[in-house]
Amino acid sequence: MSTYIVLVNWTDQGMKAVSDSPKRLDAARKLLADMGGTFREFYLTMGDADMVAVCEAPDDAVMARFGLKLAMGGNVRTRTLKAFPEAAYREIINSLG
């Protein structure tokens, strides 16, 4: 499984129904689980992103579909970062020679 950091911002539509956000989070968790992934962590944040999720998915295509499905709902916009764990980071850097 690959790890992804997902930066999430509410759209105007999402803010108008912000009290429904926990239900939408539950639906997003189920959607990703049905695609073979999982939410490892979730945070409400202050700053550039309204929320941050740490997710795992089998591959980039699954994560792309997940992000597109979320966007289709119109309540959030996402930016997804693929995350490499420390061991992979060290391997990548060591391979530079």
mmCIF file of the C-alpha atoms, coordinates in Angstrom:
data_MODEL
# 
_entry.id   MODEL 
# 
loop_
_atom_site.group_PDB 
_atom_site.id 
_atom_site.type_symbol 
_atom_site.label_atom_id 
_atom_site.label_alt_id 
_atom_site.label_comp_id 
_atom_site.label_asym_id 
_atom_site.label_entity_id 
_atom_site.label_seq_id 
_atom_site.pdbx_PDB_ins_code 
_atom_site.Cartn_x 
_atom_site.Cartn_y 
_atom_site.Cartn_z 
_atom_site.occupancy 
_atom_site.B_iso_or_equiv 
_atom_site.pdbx_formal_charge 
_atom_site.auth_seq_id 
_atom_site.auth_comp_id 
_atom_site.auth_asym_id 
_atom_site.auth_atom_id 
_atom_site.pdbx_PDB_model_num 
ATOM 1  C CA . MET A 1 1  ? 0.000   0.000  0.000  1.00 0.00 ? 1  MET A CA 1 
ATOM 2  C CA . SER A 1 2  ? 1.165   3.517  -0.759 1.00 0.00 ? 2  SER A CA 1 
ATOM 3  C CA . THR A 1 3  ? 0.688   6.425  1.631  1.00 0.00 ? 3  THR A CA 1 
ATOM 4  C CA . TYR A 1 4  ? -0.881  9.723  0.602  1.00 0.00 ? 4  TYR A CA 1 
ATOM 5  C CA . ILE A 1 5  ? -1.318  13.058 2.362  1.00 0.00 ? 5  ILE A CA 1 
ATOM 6  C CA . VAL A 1 6  ? -4.601  14.651 1.293  1.00 0.00 ? 6  VAL A CA 1 
ATOM 7  C CA . LEU A 1 7  ? -5.088  18.392 1.828  1.00 0.00 ? 7  LEU A CA 1 
ATOM 8  C CA . VAL A 1 8  ? -8.788  19.215 1.843  1.00 0.00 ? 8  VAL A CA 1 
ATOM 9  C CA . ASN A 1 9  ? -10.617 22.540 1.549  1.00 0.00 ? 9  ASN A CA 1 
ATOM 10 C CA . TRP A 1 10 ? -14.333 23.106 1.750  1.00 0.00 ? 10 TRP A CA 1 
ATOM 11 C CA . THR A 1 11 ? -15.997 24.690 -1.257 1.00 0.00 ? 11 THR A CA 1 
ATOM 12 C CA . ASP A 1 12 ? -18.706 27.335 -0.743 1.00 0.00 ? 12 ASP A CA 1 
ATOM 13 C CA . GLN A 1 13 ? -21.259 24.526 -1.074 1.00 0.00 ? 13 GLN A CA 1 
ATOM 14 C CA . GLY A 1 14 ? -19.435 22.461 1.544  1.00 0.00 ? 14 GLY A CA 1 
ATOM 15 C CA . MET A 1 15 ? -19.292 25.371 3.986  1.00 0.00 ? 15 MET A CA 1 
ATOM 16 C CA . LYS A 1 16 ? -23.022 26.027 3.646  1.00 0.00 ? 16 LYS A CA 1 
ATOM 17 C CA . ALA A 1 17 ? -23.636 22.492 4.894  1.00 0.00 ? 17 ALA A CA 1 
ATOM 18 C CA . VAL A 1 18 ? -20.615 22.226 7.199  1.00 0.00 ? 18 VAL A CA 1 
ATOM 19 C CA . SER A 1 19 ? -22.698 20.578 9.921  1.00 0.00 ? 19 SER A CA 1 
ATOM 20 C CA . ASP A 1 20 ? -23.079 17.600 7.560  1.00 0.00 ? 20 ASP A CA 1 
ATOM 21 C CA . SER A 1 21 ? -19.295 17.319 7.202  1.00 0.00 ? 21 SER A CA 1 
ATOM 22 C CA . PRO A 1 22 ? -18.887 14.433 9.701  1.00 0.00 ? 22 PRO A CA 1 
ATOM 23 C CA . LYS A 1 23 ? -21.409 12.378 7.705  1.00 0.00 ? 23 LYS A CA 1 
ATOM 24 C CA . ARG A 1 24 ? -19.520 13.185 4.508  1.00 0.00 ? 24 ARG A CA 1 
ATOM 25 C CA . LEU A 1 25 ? -16.260 12.105 6.178  1.00 0.00 ? 25 LEU A CA 1 
ATOM 26 C CA . ASP A 1 26 ? -17.866 8.791  7.124  1.00 0.00 ? 26 ASP A CA 1 
ATOM 27 C CA . ALA A 1 27 ? -19.018 8.374  3.509  1.00 0.00 ? 27 ALA A CA 1 
ATOM 28 C CA . ALA A 1 28 ? -15.495 9.195  2.252  1.00 0.00 ? 28 ALA A CA 1 
ATOM 29 C CA . ARG A 1 29 ? -14.009 6.589  4.609  1.00 0.00 ? 29 ARG A CA 1 
ATOM 30 C CA . LYS A 1 30 ? -16.421 3.983  3.246  1.00 0.00 ? 30 LYS A CA 1 
ATOM 31 C CA . LEU A 1 31 ? -15.732 5.010  -0.352 1.00 0.00 ? 31 LEU A CA 1 
ATOM 32 C CA . LEU A 1 32 ? -11.977 4.630  0.081  1.00 0.00 ? 32 LEU A CA 1 
ATOM 33 C CA . ALA A 1 33 ? -12.429 1.331  1.958  1.00 0.00 ? 33 ALA A CA 1 
ATOM 34 C CA . ASP A 1 34 ? -14.608 0.018  -0.883 1.00 0.00 ? 34 ASP A CA 1 
ATOM 35 C CA . MET A 1 35 ? -11.739 0.910  -3.248 1.00 0.00 ? 35 MET A CA 1 
ATOM 36 C CA . GLY A 1 36 ? -9.271  -1.063 -1.130 1.00 0.00 ? 36 GLY A CA 1 
ATOM 37 C CA . GLY A 1 37 ? -7.793  1.865  0.819  1.00 0.00 ? 37 GLY A CA 1 
ATOM 38 C CA . THR A 1 38 ? -8.043  3.299  4.289  1.00 0.00 ? 38 THR A CA 1 
ATOM 39 C CA . PHE A 1 39 ? -7.830  6.516  6.285  1.00 0.00 ? 39 PHE A CA 1 
ATOM 40 C CA . ARG A 1 40 ? -4.949  6.219  8.766  1.00 0.00 ? 40 ARG A CA 1 
ATOM 41 C CA . GLU A 1 41 ? -5.410  9.673  10.295 1.00 0.00 ? 41 GLU A CA 1 
ATOM 42 C CA . PHE A 1 42 ? -7.689  12.687 9.886  1.00 0.00 ? 42 PHE A CA 1 
ATOM 43 C CA . TYR A 1 43 ? -7.318  16.229 11.224 1.00 0.00 ? 43 TYR A CA 1 
ATOM 44 C CA . LEU A 1 44 ? -9.296  19.466 11.192 1.00 0.00 ? 44 LEU A CA 1 
ATOM 45 C CA . THR A 1 45 ? -6.594  22.067 10.578 1.00 0.00 ? 45 THR A CA 1 
ATOM 46 C CA . MET A 1 46 ? -6.000  25.794 10.638 1.00 0.00 ? 46 MET A CA 1 
ATOM 47 C CA . GLY A 1 47 ? -4.016  27.443 7.864  1.00 0.00 ? 47 GLY A CA 1 
ATOM 48 C CA . ASP A 1 48 ? -3.942  26.721 4.152  1.00 0.00 ? 48 ASP A CA 1 
ATOM 49 C CA . ALA A 1 49 ? -5.984  23.516 4.427  1.00 0.00 ? 49 ALA A CA 1 
ATOM 50 C CA . ASP A 1 50 ? -9.264  23.034 6.268  1.00 0.00 ? 50 ASP A CA 1 
ATOM 51 C CA . MET A 1 51 ? -8.587  19.337 6.834  1.00 0.00 ? 51 MET A CA 1 
ATOM 52 C CA . VAL A 1 52 ? -5.723  16.879 6.332  1.00 0.00 ? 52 VAL A CA 1 
ATOM 53 C CA . ALA A 1 53 ? -6.006  13.126 5.893  1.00 0.00 ? 53 ALA A CA 1 
ATOM 54 C CA . VAL A 1 54 ? -3.293  10.493 5.838  1.00 0.00 ? 54 VAL A CA 1 
ATOM 55 C CA . CYS A 1 55 ? -4.550  7.674  3.641  1.00 0.00 ? 55 CYS A CA 1 
ATOM 56 C CA . GLU A 1 56 ? -3.325  4.404  2.222  1.00 0.00 ? 56 GLU A CA 1 
ATOM 57 C CA . ALA A 1 57 ? -4.340  3.016  -1.158 1.00 0.00 ? 57 ALA A CA 1 
ATOM 58 C CA . PRO A 1 58 ? -3.198  0.116  -3.328 1.00 0.00 ? 58 PRO A CA 1 
ATOM 59 C CA . ASP A 1 59 ? -1.947  2.443  -6.092 1.00 0.00 ? 59 ASP A CA 1 
ATOM 60 C CA . ASP A 1 60 ? -2.034  5.934  -7.581 1.00 0.00 ? 60 ASP A CA 1 
ATOM 61 C CA . ALA A 1 61 ? -5.032  5.120  -9.810 1.00 0.00 ? 61 ALA A CA 1 
ATOM 62 C CA . VAL A 1 62 ? -7.185  4.276  -6.774 1.00 0.00 ? 62 VAL A CA 1 
ATOM 63 C CA . MET A 1 63 ? -6.191  7.525  -5.090 1.00 0.00 ? 63 MET A CA 1 
ATOM 64 C CA . ALA A 1 64 ? -6.918  9.483  -8.286 1.00 0.00 ? 64 ALA A CA 1 
ATOM 65 C CA . ARG A 1 65 ? -10.396 7.934  -8.547 1.00 0.00 ? 65 ARG A CA 1 
ATOM 66 C CA . PHE A 1 66 ? -11.017 8.671  -4.872 1.00 0.00 ? 66 PHE A CA 1 
ATOM 67 C CA . GLY A 1 67 ? -10.083 12.345 -5.296 1.00 0.00 ? 67 GLY A CA 1 
ATOM 68 C CA . LEU A 1 68 ? -12.248 12.665 -8.388 1.00 0.00 ? 68 LEU A CA 1 
ATOM 69 C CA . LYS A 1 69 ? -15.227 11.066 -6.627 1.00 0.00 ? 69 LYS A CA 1 
ATOM 70 C CA . LEU A 1 70 ? -14.847 13.514 -3.734 1.00 0.00 ? 70 LEU A CA 1 
ATOM 71 C CA . ALA A 1 71 ? -14.679 16.450 -6.152 1.00 0.00 ? 71 ALA A CA 1 
ATOM 72 C CA . MET A 1 72 ? -17.817 15.260 -7.938 1.00 0.00 ? 72 MET A CA 1 
ATOM 73 C CA . GLY A 1 73 ? -19.762 15.790 -4.707 1.00 0.00 ? 73 GLY A CA 1 
ATOM 74 C CA . GLY A 1 74 ? -18.949 19.499 -4.876 1.00 0.00 ? 74 GLY A CA 1 
ATOM 75 C CA . ASN A 1 75 ? -18.280 19.925 -1.148 1.00 0.00 ? 75 ASN A CA 1 
ATOM 76 C CA . VAL A 1 76 ? -14.484 19.783 -1.117 1.00 0.00 ? 76 VAL A CA 1 
ATOM 77 C CA . ARG A 1 77 ? -11.422 20.322 -3.265 1.00 0.00 ? 77 ARG A CA 1 
ATOM 78 C CA . THR A 1 78 ? -8.368  18.186 -2.596 1.00 0.00 ? 78 THR A CA 1 
ATOM 79 C CA . ARG A 1 79 ? -4.637  18.197 -3.225 1.00 0.00 ? 79 ARG A CA 1 
ATOM 80 C CA . THR A 1 80 ? -3.001  14.805 -2.880 1.00 0.00 ? 80 THR A CA 1 
ATOM 81 C CA . LEU A 1 81 ? 0.664   14.236 -2.099 1.00 0.00 ? 81 LEU A CA 1 
ATOM 82 C CA . LYS A 1 82 ? 2.270   10.814 -2.446 1.00 0.00 ? 82 LYS A CA 1 
ATOM 83 C CA . ALA A 1 83 ? 4.296   10.173 0.701  1.00 0.00 ? 83 ALA A CA 1 
ATOM 84 C CA . PHE A 1 84 ? 7.419   8.029  0.894  1.00 0.00 ? 84 PHE A CA 1 
ATOM 85 C CA . PRO A 1 85 ? 8.251   6.559  4.318  1.00 0.00 ? 85 PRO A CA 1 
ATOM 86 C CA . GLU A 1 86 ? 11.691  7.142  5.792  1.00 0.00 ? 86 GLU A CA 1 
ATOM 87 C CA . ALA A 1 87 ? 13.081  3.809  4.598  1.00 0.00 ? 87 ALA A CA 1 
ATOM 88 C CA . ALA A 1 88 ? 12.082  4.570  1.001  1.00 0.00 ? 88 ALA A CA 1 
ATOM 89 C CA . TYR A 1 89 ? 13.449  8.100  1.337  1.00 0.00 ? 89 TYR A CA 1 
ATOM 90 C CA . ARG A 1 90 ? 16.812  6.741  2.457  1.00 0.00 ? 90 ARG A CA 1 
ATOM 91 C CA . GLU A 1 91 ? 16.855  4.192  -0.377 1.00 0.00 ? 91 GLU A CA 1 
ATOM 92 C CA . ILE A 1 92 ? 16.062  6.876  -2.961 1.00 0.00 ? 92 ILE A CA 1 
ATOM 93 C CA . ILE A 1 93 ? 18.736  9.229  -1.648 1.00 0.00 ? 93 ILE A CA 1 
ATOM 94 C CA . ASN A 1 94 ? 21.339  6.435  -1.399 1.00 0.00 ? 94 ASN A CA 1 
ATOM 95 C CA . SER A 1 95 ? 20.632  5.427  -4.992 1.00 0.00 ? 95 SER A CA 1 
ATOM 96 C CA . LEU A 1 96 ? 21.844  8.827  -6.180 1.00 0.00 ? 96 LEU A CA 1 
ATOM 97 C CA . GLY A 1 97 ? 25.445  7.690  -5.796 1.00 0.00 ? 97 GLY A CA 1 
# 
